[in-house]
Amino acid sequence: MTSQHTRATTSQPSAGDEPAGDDQQRTGEAAPTADDAERRRAHAHAALLAWYAREGRAGLPWRATRDPYAILVSEVMLQQTQVERVIPKYLAFLERFPTLAALAEAPTADVIRAWAGLGYNMRAVRLQEVARQAQRDFGGQLPSALDNLMRLKGIGRYTAGAVAAFAFGAPIATVDTNIRRTLWRILRGVEPAVWPSGERAARETLALAEWALPPGRAYDWQQALMDLGATICVARRPACERCPLRDCCAAWAEVAAVTLFPSGEALARLRAERASAAGSASTEARVAEGAAPYTTPRRRQAQPFTSTTRYYRGRIIVALRALAPGASLSLGELGPLVKPDYHAEDDLPWLRMLVEGLARDGLARLSDAENAEGESADPAGRRVSLP
């Protein structure tokens, strides 16, 4: 087995897999060779790392540390939350819980309170569970090996790889949405409008990321890819005109092959046209198979966020955070705080279901429906608090 601290050796993409095949087939040029792939990779290494040295977001606070715990906190917070919102919460969280041990030993209610403003409150509970497992199973330290990091409950391949690479300097590739999109454009071409899903697609993307790692520069390379993806090579309409990798980018070459004026807008238009063509082909196939041509699938109307379970779960947590430590609310008291038009007769079962779900997830505590004599009590009187 390859050591976690030895660069993964991944065979270079074959000519059949290598980028820009579509435009080369359209223009009649020869398919790219393995040497072409190597040259593109080397050019990308030099150009992107030079750009990162000049313009990378070095001021992000988690880039000023190699503390595995601090990096883990940042990675968990950055999941589905914008950088600007994370920075002040990250600093405050580390001030309140400066070490893995401090987080592991803290009351869960305090951790949930400290998470206010970040959303997706389950992340706070899972982060504390990771800290407690590390205390129990790894001597109070986060392990450095990828396999051991992935043994921590709730830690997936991306987060484990990020901690291994960014805290321990391991030459391990990791793939988030920015890295996936940016690497694909540089080495493959214009990305699909809908990314393929499933384990096979994930393995292929990770293999590409491993192949692309420059020796000894895994940290800088992956941070640079994330910065480029967040600032220039953005999802909807990339700023290709000011991209430092334009001269070696497969997506740029692909767009330049079909328009006299390549740009980020042209890339977005080409991607949309391909998606539309693929959708039309799919519709024609369904018609050929016997689908009635006059039937149009109805679009499902999006449910307003303010009527979703997630929204009301968040409202419950907000109400519980506002309580003094150790205090609680009855379900009857909680209902109007969560839903202004709350009607106990109609809404109590719904509210109880939400609170029971939060209790199962470790985000709330719900008392048993019994009075002091052990008899069945009024369900609306059941008490709710942070755990």
Secondary structure in CASP SS format (residue, H / E / C, confidence):
PFRMAT SS
TARGET T0000
AUTHOR 0000-0000-0000
METHOD secondary structure of the structure
MODEL  1
M C 1.00
T C 1.00
S C 1.00
Q C 1.00
H C 1.00
T C 1.00
R C 1.00
A C 1.00
T C 1.00
T C 1.00
S C 1.00
Q C 1.00
P C 1.00
S C 1.00
A C 1.00
G C 1.00
D C 1.00
E C 1.00
P C 1.00
A C 1.00
G H 1.00
D H 1.00
D H 1.00
Q H 1.00
Q H 1.00
R H 1.00
T H 1.00
G C 1.00
E C 1.00
A C 1.00
A C 1.00
P C 1.00
T C 1.00
A H 1.00
D H 1.00
D H 1.00
A H 1.00
E H 1.00
R H 1.00
R H 1.00
R H 1.00
A H 1.00
H H 1.00
A H 1.00
H H 1.00
A H 1.00
A H 1.00
L H 1.00
L H 1.00
A H 1.00
W H 1.00
Y H 1.00
A H 1.00
R H 1.00
E H 1.00
G C 1.00
R C 1.00
A C 1.00
G C 1.00
L C 1.00
P H 1.00
W H 1.00
R H 1.00
A H 1.00
T C 1.00
R C 1.00
D C 1.00
P H 1.00
Y H 1.00
A H 1.00
I H 1.00
L H 1.00
V H 1.00
S H 1.00
E H 1.00
V H 1.00
M H 1.00
L H 1.00
Q C 1.00
Q C 1.00
T C 1.00
Q C 1.00
V H 1.00
E H 1.00
R H 1.00
V H 1.00
I H 1.00
P H 1.00
K H 1.00
Y H 1.00
L H 1.00
A H 1.00
F H 1.00
L H 1.00
E H 1.00
R H 1.00
F C 1.00
P C 1.00
T C 1.00
L H 1.00
A H 1.00
A H 1.00
L H 1.00
A H 1.00
E H 1.00
A C 1.00
P C 1.00
T H 1.00
A H 1.00
D H 1.00
V H 1.00
I H 1.00
R H 1.00
A H 1.00
W C 1.00
A C 1.00
G C 1.00
L C 1.00
G C 1.00
Y C 1.00
N C 1.00
M H 1.00
R H 1.00
A H 1.00
V H 1.00
R H 1.00
L H 1.00
Q H 1.00
E H 1.00
V H 1.00
A H 1.00
R H 1.00
Q H 1.00
A H 1.00
Q H 1.00
R H 1.00
D H 1.00
F C 1.00
G C 1.00
G C 1.00
Q C 1.00
L C 1.00
P C 1.00
S C 1.00
A C 1.00
L H 1.00
D H 1.00
N H 1.00
L H 1.00
M C 1.00
R C 1.00
L C 1.00
K C 1.00
G C 1.00
I C 1.00
G C 1.00
R H 1.00
Y H 1.00
T H 1.00
A H 1.00
G H 1.00
A H 1.00
V H 1.00
A H 1.00
A H 1.00
F H 1.00
A C 1.00
F C 1.00
G C 1.00
A C 1.00
P C 1.00
I C 1.00
A C 1.00
T C 1.00
V C 1.00
D C 1.00
T H 1.00
N H 1.00
I H 1.00
R H 1.00
R H 1.00
T H 1.00
L H 1.00
W H 1.00
R H 1.00
I H 1.00
L H 1.00
R C 1.00
G C 1.00
V C 1.00
E C 1.00
P C 1.00
A C 1.00
V C 1.00
W C 1.00
P C 1.00
S C 1.00
G C 1.00
E H 1.00
R H 1.00
A H 1.00
A H 1.00
R H 1.00
E H 1.00
T H 1.00
L H 1.00
A H 1.00
L H 1.00
A H 1.00
E H 1.00
W H 1.00
A H 1.00
L C 1.00
P C 1.00
P C 1.00
G C 1.00
R C 1.00
A H 1.00
Y H 1.00
D H 1.00
W H 1.00
Q H 1.00
Q H 1.00
A H 1.00
L H 1.00
M H 1.00
D H 1.00
L H 1.00
G H 1.00
A H 1.00
T H 1.00
I C 1.00
C C 1.00
V C 1.00
A C 1.00
R C 1.00
R C 1.00
P C 1.00
A C 1.00
C H 1.00
E H 1.00
R H 1.00
C C 1.00
P C 1.00
L C 1.00
R H 1.00
D H 1.00
C H 1.00
C C 1.00
A H 1.00
A H 1.00
W H 1.00
A H 1.00
E H 1.00
V H 1.00
A H 1.00
A C 1.00
V C 1.00
T C 1.00
L C 1.00
F C 1.00
P C 1.00
S C 1.00
G H 1.00
E H 1.00
A H 1.00
L H 1.00
A H 1.00
R H 1.00
L H 1.00
R H 1.00
A H 1.00
E H 1.00
R H 1.00
A H 1.00
S H 1.00
A H 1.00
A H 1.00
G H 1.00
S H 1.00
A H 1.00
S H 1.00
T H 1.00
E H 1.00
A H 1.00
R H 1.00
V H 1.00
A H 1.00
E C 1.00
G C 1.00
A C 1.00
A C 1.00
P C 1.00
Y C 1.00
T C 1.00
T C 1.00
P C 1.00
R C 1.00
R C 1.00
R C 1.00
Q C 1.00
A C 1.00
Q C 1.00
P C 1.00
F H 1.00
T H 1.00
S H 1.00
T C 1.00
T H 1.00
R H 1.00
Y H 1.00
Y H 1.00
R H 1.00
G H 1.00
R H 1.00
I H 1.00
I H 1.00
V H 1.00
A H 1.00
L H 1.00
R H 1.00
A C 1.00
L C 1.00
A C 1.00
P C 1.00
G C 1.00
A C 1.00
S C 1.00
L E 1.00
S E 1.00
L H 1.00
G H 1.00
E H 1.00
L H 1.00
G H 1.00
P H 1.00
L H 1.00
V H 1.00
K C 1.00
P C 1.00
D C 1.00
Y C 1.00
H C 1.00
A H 1.00
E H 1.00
D H 1.00
D H 1.00
L H 1.00
P H 1.00
W H 1.00
L H 1.00
R H 1.00
M H 1.00
L H 1.00
V H 1.00
E H 1.00
G H 1.00
L H 1.00
A H 1.00
R H 1.00
D C 1.00
G C 1.00
L C 1.00
A C 1.00
R E 1.00
L E 1.00
S C 1.00
D C 1.00
A C 1.00
E E 1.00
N C 1.00
A C 1.00
E C 1.00
G C 1.00
E C 1.00
S E 1.00
A C 1.00
D C 1.00
P H 1.00
A H 1.00
G H 1.00
R C 1.00
R E 1.00
V E 1.00
S E 1.00
L C 1.00
P C 1.00
END
